[in-house]
Amino acid sequence: MNLRQMEVFYAIMVSGTVTGAAKMLNISQPSVTGVLRHTEDRLRFSLFQRIRGRLEPTPEARILFNQIEHVFDRVDGVKRTIQGLREARSGSLYIVSIPAIGTTLLPSAVGAFLSRRNDVSIRFQMHSRREVMELVATGAADLGFGFLTPELPTIKIEDIVRRNLICIMPKDHPLAARDAISVEDIGPYPLVSYTSSQGLAPIVNGILAEARINFRPAIEVGLIINAWAMVNTGVGISIVDPYSALFSMFPNVAVRPFVPETPIMLEAIRSEQRPPSLLAEAFISEFHAFVRAGLEDISL
């Protein structure tokens, strides 16, 4: 029996009539009858007998149906998988991120994405900027997220949203009374700055150097979350990215716009060597909307 013959036989068994099978398969009754006769000729035994006007399966047909039923269960499973893949509602993703994005922003976006997709699994890890690029470039990870990502021929960088650097300070700090903080304003106060390995270091140091500000170094940190933590304890103020959004973790921190405006692009990183899955495309699309809505809700 070929697959078409199995389909017709299965439809007759399930519906109980040739008419019902024709409706199930969206074909004519003569077509169903013709396929059935040809199938019985090939099998060299009858599948149905008409008894008192009803089409009754033979014992051989019932045995055969038990086997074919498993086939169509698998076929239905394949159809569900195809639909899930088409609608980006099944599959798996391996997502990597720099810590500034991965501490709160990305986990919130992942949670929102999974809340509507019971058949999707996501593996998520935070890495250094270099490791994020390597994992995506080699195909080990499906997607990466970060900012200030160096361009490489093996990766594709997609812009998500552009926002300016912000200034954070303890809530009882004198600068908290201002609507915005200029580079000149921070001069008199201890500053939590960055080690040379932190991506923001050359940008922040460049702003200070251009303004000829001799800032008071309080402490150097390697991670932006450490800058938030230090500011939360009252050590000093700091200039941070607009995406780490660690307000809930550090309630003693106030946030103000920083002048001069210094835009930082939030980026999605994909491999240039392999096409993205529909699921990856869907995540990036929803991450776009999630980030834009979330940043608009933040009141500086």
C-alpha positions, 0 to 999 in steps of 0.5 A: 500500500502506498500512502494515498491508499493508506489515507483512503483506507484510514478515512473509511475506517474512521468515518465508517462510510465511503461518503464520510471518507470522501468528505474527510479527504475532500475528493469525490466518492467515485475516487474513494471507491476506485482507490479502495478497489485498486488497493484490494486488488493489490492486496489480494484480499477484501478490506470491506464487505457490505452487510445489510447496507453497511460497509463492514471491515473484514478481520484483515482490515482491522488488523491492518488498521491497527498498524496504519493508525500508528502511521497516521499518529506519526503523520499528525505529529509531523503536521503539528511540528510543521505548524509549530515551526511555521508559527515559531511555536516549537523548537529551541534557541541558545541565546548568549548575552553580555552581562549588562543585557543579560542580568534583567532585560533579556531574562524578562524578554525571554520570559515574555516570549516563552509565556506564549510558547509551551513547546519552545525551550531556550538555553541562556547564558551570559558571557564576555563580549568576545565570547558572545561573538565567538559563540555566535560566529561558530554557530554554537549559539543561535543569537547573541545580544549586546552593545558596542559589538566590533564588526567581524565578517563572520557575524551579522549585527542587527540594530534593535534600539538606540538610547543615550548613556545615563548617569546613576547616583544615590537617591540622597545625592546632591545631583539627584535634585537635577533633571539632567547631569552634565559632564561638568556636574560630575567633576566634584564627586567621586566617580565609579569608573571602568577597567580597560576591559569594559566596553564603556571605558573608552567612551566614558574616558573619552567624554571626560578627556574631551571636557577636560574634567579631572574626575575624582576616581572612587573605584574601578569596576569591570562589570556594569552591574558592579557600578550599580552596586557601588553606587547603591552603597553610596560610594559615588556616581557612575555613567552607565548604559541605558539597557541594564535597567537594574532599578529593582536590584538597587533601590537606592539608585537614582537615574538621570539623563546624561549630557552630552547625549551619547547614543549606544545601540542595543544589538542582536548578533547572528552568524553570517555563515548560517541562516536564522531559524523562524524561531530566532527571527520571531524572538528578535522581532518580539525583542524589538517590541519588548525593548521599545515598550520597556524603555518607554515605560522607564521614567528618568 
